[in-house]
């Protein structure tokens, strides 16, 4: 989970992409994105929750307990929405979980498609994109395509990669005695942060992993690859909704 510089959780299922090509390249706003199918209903969760969506997907909601927030899981593909007020640190995500026995190269080719709308404020920091963990070694990773307000404040820059037609700055950050999937641990985060945000598009997850490896940043065995909304460290009320959301494994 991201702690701000201010103080410092299967089978694949496919969903039609934003379109049949690499639309939603960096710079695509919500108005530029093809509308996904509207959905209503779903199941709403508050505080900590995790479980299976069906069709191979699973969800997780985590909060550090400051402020309030919830996520609503559509029950169709990986679509979900999240809302919050004065978040301390809130992570809502839906996607694929793994058994932490295979590296990215052993698992296969991972990709995602998304289209989202957002409103309000995301607090002092926010991340919308792809999220996960690896073990042996333990790493937390982010592929950030959109955010509220300011772009992620840089950690240690490792380089720049080009994926899906856009440039991403790659950073590392060391987290000391912080929450992880293995309890409080010290670990290094890997980040790809788009130089220009976008609200929809195709995400070649495995290409980010390869780009990181070329920079000497090697993930361990994968625990998850999920579509994420994270907000925290501030006041404000906001929401984000995915009308297209898929994570695929080939």
C-alpha positions, 0 to 999 in steps of 0.5 A: 500500500502506498504511504505518502511522502507527506508522512510517511490482495485463477482462471482468466476471463475476457471482456471486450476491450475499450475497443478492438485496438490500442485506444485510450493511449495516454492523454485519453480523458473520460470523454475520449473513452468508449462507454462500457455497458452500464451496470447497476446493483452489485454487492457493496462492502465496507472496511476490510473484505475479500472474496470471489466475484465469479468467473475467475475473479476475486476482490479485495477492500483494505483500509487503514481505518481512517475516514470511510470508504466502500466498494461495490462489486458488479458481479460481472467481469472485473467491474467495480466502483469505490467511494470514500470520504477523508481517506487515510489509505483505501485500496479497492481492487478486482482481478486475478489471484495466483498461488504465489508459486510461479514467476511472471515468465512462468505464468504467461502473458497478463493484460488488462482493459479498462474504462473508468470515470471518476469524480470528486477528490482522491485525498493527498495521493491516488492511484488508478491502474494495476496492482499486485504483490510477489513473494520470494522476493516480496515486492508490491507493484503498481502500474498507474495510468490515472489519478486525482490531482497531482501525479505520484511524487517520485521515489528513486527513478530507475528509468523510463519504458514505453508500453502501449504507446505511452511513456512510463517512468519507473520508480522504486521505493523501500517500505520499512516495517509496513503492512504487506501480504506477509504481515509487517515487512520491509520490502521494495515497491516497483512502480510504472507511472504514466507520464500522461494520465488516461481513463481507458485503454489496454494495459500490457501488464507483462510488458511492464514486468519485462521492462522492469526486469531490463532495468534490473527490477525482478519480481518474484512469484506472483500473488495477484494482478488486479485493477486498482483504485487507491486513495489516501492521506487527505480530506475530500470525498470522491468516487471511481467507477469501472464500466469496462474491466478485465484482466486476462492470462494467455 
